[in-house]
Every structure is written in structure tokens, then in C-alpha cells.
Amino acid sequence: MDSAAAAGYVERPLRPGVADLLKLLAPFPGRAATAARVALICALTVWVTSAYGTPEAALSAYIVFFMIRPDRTTSFVTGVALLVLVSIVIGLVLAVAIVVVDYPPLRVAAMALLSASLLFVTSASKLRPVGAIVAMIVGFALDQLGRVPVGELATRALLYAWLFVAIPAGMSVAVSLVCAPSPRRLASRELAERLRLAARGLREPGPTRDALDAALRKGNAEIGSWLKMSALEGTSLRADVVALQRAAVSSVMLLAAVDLACGEASARLPASFVEPIATTLEEMARMLDAGGYPVDIELTLPSSAPLTPLARAVADTLHDTITRFAEPTVESGAAHDAPSQPAPPAPHAGFFAADAFTNLDHVRYALKTTVAAMFCYLLYSQLDWPGIHTCFITVYVVSLGSTAETVEKLALRIAGCIAGALAGTAAIVFLMPALTSIGELMAVVAIGAGLSAWVAFGSPRIAYAGFQIAFAFFLCVIQGAEPAFDLTIARDRTIGILIGNVVVYLVFTRVWPISIAARVEQALAALREQWARLAAPGYAGTRRADVAAALARGRALREDVALMHYEPSWVRPGPQWLTAHHRELAGLAALEAPMLLLVERQPAAATIEGWLQRLAAVAHGQPPRVDATTTTQRPAPDVTDPPSAALQSLGDARLDEFERAASADAAKE
């Protein structure tokens, strides 16, 4: 039996099948509303660009996809911040253009220097979340700088570059303020969904396992961001924000306890426990839907004496978490009596990342993207084929930091490009000849934008395809200030997109290819340290919040290891490295629930440290023998607390099974 399977963790398939794609395209709360909002903003952007005759209206519509956020406040802040940022960037490019526009060699050199400098700043600073849109704007501005030979025309082109960002930014801000939900509403809705999922998991353990894992993998970062924004816009009091932050942490504890009950037969609760708990969770979800949050919850359960120790641990965790859902957690007395352990260091708070000037990957990313872009620029210039200038812009849109991400997203980009081009060509052939007004063109754009947004703002696994569908579709159907049906333009722009994707793939997999192995090593070491620190007596941090962060980090690490299979053989670490890290992360996945519930009940530093050491030894090819000698070296179970003893025994049993499976795997090799 495979060691991952022994651990109870199954790696997601690298390439989803038809059934998986249908699940990824399934509706969920807020998906349709976001798609409709994107469609409306894109249509209004086309209307304004048509009214003023702004060139490159297709790019203006496409920029909307980078500005949209789930809530109105973040959308507003993003739109305004991007407008300010673009004003600075365009001003810089304009100042350079005045000097170099009349000297072609100097102009090309300035394009390369500006590109590399701005991409470095984007990669190594807090601009990284909006790096794609900034890079695309830089690409367009440089493209305009290289295509016009006269200084006055260059100035006009750069001012148009500012307009093609200002128009969608204005539309996005206006529509989002009117139509987008408040961040408080989104946070409450997410918490309510978690409570309903926990209730379903108790009633139907089998069908909810995947949903529970996905919910635990998300963590609380997004909810925390929404709550901060709700305080910023003044729709939530400080006390409400603090209470909802505690509720978010409690919801992770509930999901983790339910996940253990679903995956371990001896931890499942009888109906006499399930029904009152599930009913209470559903009532709490309704409170959140109504705009409040649960406080002073009373939950009466039968005596836990007939339960197995594991089921009692689950029931105790659920009862304590529900009754103190939005209240401060109380650490065990033993924790307060022990010496305090240091809290984790605060994250770097400056504009630049902590490794901005020490990590060469930022420089390499900027140089590789610039080389790919300049190659495309010289290609269409020397071929005298301006129709494929989209290859130049595409490079900035699709460039990513690591080789694995580049290869993984390549298939999505190509598929999205082909789908968008086919849809755009079909619209040109069958719809455009019949269109007579800008309103009809807006309707076509809205349909394409809505369908693309449905994909782009759904699962992260297919989001890139949605962005590429929109990019190709807009470049095909938006050819000017009025409906047009020139198939040559659509053909050339699609060819340019494909060329840009291929060039990025070749450059990023051959020149300084960056494996995510170092990132995995660093994150895994931090995760081990985090679990050991959380289990120590007197932990100075907020234990539950940090446990939730550890769960999310572990799941993100497993995604990274799965992603490494996309790396070419000359970049990817050897099979032994992959096997060892896959085993260790699979083992951590199996130990997460026992560790979480154990640290909730009492400090368990010795137990968890022993588990982590055993797991690391097994993962790296040193499986210790499971015999009387090793058994006597383990910390003795706490006989005064049977649930804690059962959790410790569960962790030991899972590790024993993991060791046997690893030994069997090694014997086959």
C-alpha cells in the first residue's frame, strides 16, 4: 500500500478529468454575482471607449478582470491605487520617451531598461498582487513607445495608455460601490457556509470529505482581509471585527473536528449527539446570514460516558468551540503555569519584500520577462507584422515566477486562448454583420465577459483559462469604436497571443529555470517549527489562530509538491527528494487532526515533537522499527484524560501504519 494512502491523504489529480471540470464549473455563492458585475463593467468600458474613440478598447475591457475583487471596498481601493500607480509609471515612461523617441537604438535600450526595472520592483515589493496588471500596462506603454517615430505621437500614445486604465478603473469603482457586496457580508457568508458544511459533515460523513478538506485548505487570510476592510469602510465596529475574527478561528476548529469524525470510524458521534450539534450549527449560520454573529450559545448534549475516547474528544471540542464561538479562547492551566514560549516573529512590514535585494530570483524574473518581451517586439518589427503585436503584451500578462507554475498554466493559457479565439471568430462570422449599434456590441461583450468571468473567478485551478478566454475574445470582437468583423485582425491577434505564450514557456524553462523546491524546503521547515511551538507549554501567541494558519500552510505545501510534477526533468529534484517530501507532507496531513485536538486539551510538546521526528526519519528513508524498544521511547499516554490518550494513540497508530507502508514502498524500489 502506498504511504500516502496509508496516511489517509490522496493527492489531487494533476490534470482534471471531465467530472472534475464539471465540479470546478459548478455554481457557488457569489460566483454568478461576480460574473454579472464583470460583464456590466466591461460593457460600460466599451461604451465609454467607443464614445471617446480611445484606441485599444479591447485591453481596456480586459483590465477589468484584474481590478475586480469580491467586495466593494477592496475593489474601490484596487481601482484607485492602480490609477495612481499607472499615472506614476506612465509619467516615468513619458519622461524617458522625450529623450529617446527620435533615436531607435536608444529607444529599444530604454524599453528594455524600463521593463527590467519596473518588473523587478513589481516582483520584490508589495506590488506583487497587482503585478500582472502593472506589467501589462508597462508592456503596452513600451509597445506604443516603440511603434511611433515622432515625439508628439509618442506623447499622445502614452496619454491614451493612461486613459485605457483610467476608464475601466472609473467604471469598476462606480459599479462596485453600487453592486458589490460589503466585506462584512462576504465574511459572514463564508462563516455561515463553514457552519453548514460542518453540520452536513456530521450527518453525511462520506460525501463531505473533499469539501471539508477544501474549506480547511483556504485558511482565514481572506476572511481576515474582509474584516479589516469592513472596519476601514466603517460598516463594522471594532468589537464586531474582533468577535468575527475569533469566529473564523473557531470555524476552522469545528471543521477540523468534523473532518476527524468523518475520517475515523471510532471518532464518529451517534445521532443523539449529531442532531443537536448540527441543528445548533445551522441556527448559528442563520444568525450570520442575518448580519449578526452567535454569542451565548447554549448546547445541551447527552452524557459522553458511553462514547469512545476519540468520539469524546470530538464532542468536547465541538461543544467548547460552539459555546465560545466568538469569544476569546482560554488556554489550559498547565499552559499558564509553564514558562512562556516566544510568539512567532512579526512579518516584514516594509514596501519591499524582506529578500528583495538578496534573492536573485527577483532579478532573474525581471530579466527573463524582458528578454522574452524584447524578442517578441523585435520579431513583429522585423517581420513588419504589427497585427501580432499582442505577443509583446502577452509576455507581460502570462509571465510567472517559477518554472512549475509556467508549465502548469501553459495548458490553461493555450486552451483558454483557443476557446476565446473560437468564440470570438464565431461572433465575428455570425453576430457582427448583423450588429448596427454600440449597444449591440456591448451586449456581445457582456456575454463573453460574463462567461469568461465565470471561469476566471471560480476555482484557482482553472482561473488562468478564464483570463485567457477573455483576452482572446476581446481582441477578436472589439476592433474599434463600432462593431467590426475583420477576421484578419482576429487571426493576427490570436497568433500573437500564441507566440507570446510559447516564447514565455521556452525562456522560463531554459533560462535560469526556477524550481519551487527551495520554497517547499523553507516552508516545510517553518511548518515543523510552527507545530512544535504550538504544542509547547506557555505558548505566547494566539494558539487557535496559529493552528488554523498551520493547517492552511500544510495544505498549500501539498499543492506545491503536486505542482512540482510540472517541472521539466532538468529542473525538478530527483525522485528520492519528491518521494521523501510527498511522504512527509502526507504524514503531516494524517497527524493534523490528532495534533490539533491534542493541543486544544493540553500541552503536548513531547508527543508532537516525537511524531515530527519519526515522520521526518520515515520520509527520508530511515523508517525505525516498530517494536517494543521504540514503543517504550514514546511519551506515555495521559491516563487521567482518556480522550487525550486516545488522540496520542491515534497519532502513534497512524505513524506505525505510515512506517509499514513506507517500508513496503522501499522494498519495491
Secondary structure, DSSP 8 states (H G I E B T S, - for coil): --HHHHTT-----SS--HHHHHHHTS--TTHHHHHHHHHHHHHHHHHHHHHHT-S-HHHHHHHHHHH--SSHHHHHHHHHHHHHHHHHHHHHHHHHHHHHTT-HHHHHHHHHHHHHHHHHHHHTBTTGGGHHHHHHHHHHHHHHHHH--SHHHHHHHHHHHHHHHHHHHHHHHHHHHHHS--HHHHHHHHHHHHHHHHHHHHH-TTTTHHHHHHHHHH-SHHHHHHHHHHHHHTSS-HHHHHHHHHHHHHHHHHHHHHHHHHH-GGG---HHHHHHHHHHHHHHHHHHHTT----S-------STTS-HHHHHHHHHHHHHHHTTTS-----HHHHHS--B--------SSB-TTTTT-HHHHHHHHHHHHHHHHHHHHHHHTT-GGGTHHHHHHHHH--SSHHHHHHHHHHHHHHHHHHHHHHHHHHHHTGGG--SHHHHHHHHHHHHHHHHHHHTS-TTTHHHHHHHHHHHHHHH--SSS----HHHHHHHHHHHHHHHHHHHHHHHHSS---SHHHHHHHHHHHHHHHHHHHSTTB-S-HHHHHHHHHHHHHHHHHHHHHGGGS-TTTS--HHHHHHHHHHHHHHHHHHHHHHHHHHHS--HHHHHHHHHHHHHHHTT-----SHHHHHTS----TT-HHHHHHHHHHHHHHHHHHHHHHHHHHH-
